[in-house]
Amino acid sequence: MFYNESKAAIIVYSLEENELGQKSFTHIKDWYEAVEKTCGNIPIVLFANKIDLVDENSLNISKIQKLVNDNNFLKFYFTSAKTGQGVVEAFNAIIEQLYLKFKTF
């Protein structure tokens, strides 16, 4: 798989266990297609946001992982924009993954 070296994307959806969260999850595929149409085949990372509002033990991680695998996303991270949980770690991991992926170019 070849990626355009100068671009990457982050798709963020809500983990909230309500209608907004459910709609957010179902729109991931649409957002992915929009990014692909606009930018081509670029690395995409998924942020499952609002982890501070849900019980982590009740999350269906296999459903999220399947979505990541089916769409060739680099990875997914649980984050909270409100508390900052997981944000720094996610961005550091993204930077490291992109560096490793493209250091040979």
Secondary structure, DSSP 8 states (H G I E B T S, - for coil): ----TT--EEEEEE--SSHHHHHHHHTHHHHHHHHHHHH-S--EEEEEE-GGGS-GGG--HHHHHHHHHHTT-SEEEEE-TTT-TTHHHHHHHHHHHHHHHHTT-
